[in-house]
């Protein structure tokens, strides 16, 4: 009986390999790591584009921010803008701003 078990074991095919990804070479690993790092850096510095739409008109938020900064700089030329709060009222087509928690104003769009 022992001889039969050994003979059948020798004739059986080897165990199947598990499927999955192929092993990566060192160059492929370095390239993949670089791509992941670039993607992560891009995601960390994501700045979304915000557009306000109201009754068929639209305005981009970045445009309003730049208009508010420009309006503020006309009045206070040397004061740096360290904090800006922007309140958009689309029904009035106005954006009200507060700079550095002290100065306020408005811009129309």
Buried (B, 14 or more C-beta within 10 A) or exposed (E): EEEEEEEEEEEEEEEEEEEEEEEEEEEEEEEEEEEEEEEEEEEEEEEEEEEBEEEEEEBEBEBBBEBBBEBBBEEBEEEEBEEBEBEBEBEEEBBBBBBBEEEEBBBEB
